[in-house]
Amino acid sequence: MSVPSGAAGFYVSVRTGARMAQSALALGPFPDRNTAADHVAVVRRYIAARHRGAEWWRLSTTRRTAAPGRPLPVGTLNELLGVRCGPP
C-alpha cells in the first residue's frame, strides 16, 4: 500500500547499546505523540521483564515520515504486544 508523500506517524522508540547508538521503533505508528506516549509504559514493562539491563535503555516517542510511495514502518513489538496501530 502506498501513502501520500509526507505521511507521518508517531512511535515508541527504544534506544539501546553503548552510548545509545542503536534505536528501534517498538510500537506504532500512532496518529499523535500523546497516544504514542501513553504506550511507553507498556513497552517498558515488556522489555524489563525480558532483558537484563533494560532499565538503562531510553524509551521515548519519535515522529517518522514515510518515504515517497512507501508505507510507514510497523513497530517491531506491535504483534507481540497485541497493540493495534494503523496509519495516522
C-alpha angles and dihedrals in degrees: 000000000000124000132206116272110270097026109153139189138185125240143185103247125203121200118196141162135048111344090354090282097148121068133182135187099234102177132011169338096242124175095240143015094251093058090049090048090052088061098050091091091052091056092043092055092046096051094039089058093051110032127056108222094025090126086077094055118102118234121191143136125268138182120231126191119211119242112248110283093004130106122242112267119259118239113257093233099042095102096037092053095039092236114154113215127170141181110300 
